[in-house]
Amino acid sequence: MREVIFSVDDNKEIARDIYRLALSGDTSGISAPGQFVNVKLPGHYLRRPFSVCDWDADSLTIIYKVIGSGTHELSGISRGEKLSALISLGNGYDITASPKDSVIVGGGVGVPPLYGLAKHLTASGKYPNVILGFNSVDDCFYIDEFRNLGLNVKVTTVDGSCGIKGYVTDAFNGEKYAYACGPLPMLKAVHDIVLDGQFSFEARMACGFGACLGCSIITASGYKRVCKDGPVFKHSEILWEKDNG
């Protein structure tokens, strides 16, 4: 973990209450898709964790949803301003484990880290199917970006205003290995229908690096911290106990 000062290159709304934040700075500490950064916002004591959507040697892309005072403040930050972020946080996806019948499954703001994953998979010659789930067409984003990687993308919306009406599980085509990120009900539903995979958990994080234990979940090998031991966990590790939703 280390602190990096990033410059804001762009901060733009790309769907309803969904913003893409483009930053420039040293990203050498980011090593795997699925990791996250902890951003310090003016006027707020606790940093805010955001998954890494995309990165290269000197740029970082974060996609976030405005849901509270912190993200509301973030949405008003302009080009040229500076942001402090702790990077090298969390364990990401293992792209070497991908079999031929794999699928990427994202729900809502769980979609962003899966784009970075998709870029790394395609760069290694692997082309999984993709299922992206949203509430409505107004909430959809990054569909074309996934398709531009040469991937087969299915979209589901709860109200049927874009793609298949229903949930991500309604778009499965027999895939048995999933890379997933999204709300807990979606993760559980996907977990129930595949044989293996990697699942990224969302959690409230106070510190972001394992000191406070506030984001612990129960696993097959005991309690683990989402921020330090995750956020990505293997299919076999996950137990759907009361503490995990």
C-alpha angles and dihedrals in degrees: 000000000000139000120251127184109222129194118226111240098171139352111187137163109239100172137000105319089339117124134189113214116196116197135181124212144091109321097168090119092065109092109163141027111259097044120122141214129223112224126202113222124199112260095014125104098202121060119235121237118226128178118239110251098182139342146172133182096297108012138065132193123203125182117199141169123231104237106138146010094288097053090040088058090046092053089061096054113114139213113286096028121121130239129190115221134178108222137186089058125151135358116280137202122305105228093187090072097064115123124198096262096055128133134199111222123189133173123198112304087004087078100077101072089046091064091061088046091051091051092053093045094050091046087058092050098260121128113187123182115257130219119186120188128199138162095241143342090272089064097049121113142157094023093127091044091060092045091050087063088064095256130142105243128193120189126203128190127187092227096040094240091130130026120328118004109237138032135324091264089062089065099053117121102194097292112158102189120062137188102199141178128169144083118339097253089055093047091051092048092051092044089055095056103041130068098217143357148114123282127197114211127212116217142160106261124195099180106011096214106071103266102112100042089216095130098050120142132185116254136173089271098044134272117343133182116245092211098047107024094031157334080179117055131179120250091246093054097057122099118183097219126152092267091058097051 
